[in-house]
Amino acid sequence: MLTFEKAKNYVGSLARKEHVLTPEEVAPAREYIRNYWQHLIRYHPKDEGSLIGLPHPYLVPSRAEGHEFDFDELFYWDSFFMVQALWDDDHKELVLGILDDLVYLFKNFGIIPNSSQHYMTGRSQPPFLTSFIIDAEKHYQMDIGWLNDHMNAAKDEYRSVWMGEHKPHARQVYRGLSRYYDTNYLNDIAETESGWDMTPRFYRRALNFLPVDLNALLYKYETDFAKLARVNNDWEEAGKWESAAETRQETMNELMWDKSKGLYYDYDYTRRKRGGIPSLASYFPMWAGMVSDEQAVVMVDALKRFENKGGLATTDFTPSAQFTSLPTQWAYPNGWAPLHYIVVQGLERYGYHHDARRIATKWLICNLEWFNRHGVFLEKYNVVNPDKPPQKGLYPSQVGFGWTNAIFERFCHDYVDRPV
């Protein structure tokens, strides 16, 4: 049996065989990224057609002037990942402004929409609001009044959107767990709320599934609310949130955890069975801190399902074509920056520092080699054959991409600037 200590020693030996990047190797790419942020900043204080006016400047995912995918709108979960490269005084106003734009959207539309377009208000994206708020408080030493005001907005979002039981937010559907949703009650549009558009995870039936990642994110909300209540010396409220988190944890372990495979699986509540697609969504519970040390051991061992030359594939080699007729870019052989960030942060949280460094370094090298050859960063990468383009999705692959840039810079900060 792979024990906790054996697992750490094993992955440590692997890490020492990996290439160690130097600051000089990544310097041109980091300079490119620093100069690129200015191209992604938008400021639209008034509504313009379908575009929702926002009070503060914000970042868009990519710039492609004259292209049909030239973005002008803010995106929910993209924003959380993009700011991971910007926690410094120079970007404080921009970062706090983006956070306030998200809160503004919720207060005005009763939802943080997929993006700041009026036609996107029927769905959201994976909820990272409490994590964004806590990161901002930590990096900028915001006062308790600011923290309570922003977390109160997150509590309202949690209750009305993610725990809603009826239209327009019929997300909590089975044993206290929630699903991705769309007010038009369309499976494919509900799948876009997951951010994984498209993926084999839900077999084109997203409304029938309780997703691992979503419910891990809601566990994180509950534990974040509990911590805030303790800061406020409200022990009764803290107990309520801790109880909610414990119940969610127990239910997820019962329905979604497969001990023999060392992974969590999305749960089809209409058929009372787990889905069969192993994916990196399984590692959101580790990032959220809801797995035991014993679970972490087997989850680390299960990473070999996903680990390739260029990093982590979004799913394992399960052929996605048999499950959906649509292109599934959120699947093997593609790797994505936000999922690498989630996995690496989860590994760090549980003490698997060598694993985290190895995977982050693989991802950095994959990104860097493409940049050195082509002079751009991509939205996603083919981590199985990094020299080849990624698998296409429903829309053309994007370049100069915000969250790729951000996670590259964040990993450089964590693993290149801080050598072993």
PyMOL commands that set and color helices and strands:
alter all, ss='L'
color gray80, all
select helices_A, chain A and resi 4-17+23-40+76-85+89-109+118-120+129-140+144-162+187-193+200-202+206-208+212-231+235-256+280-288+293-305+320-322+337-349+353-374+402-416
alter helices_A, ss='H'
color red, helices_A
select strands_A, chain A and resi 41-42+58-59+172-174+177-178+209-210+257-258+263-264+267-268+273-274+307-308+311-312+334-335+381-382
alter strands_A, ss='S'
color yellow, strands_A
deselect
rebuild
show_as cartoon
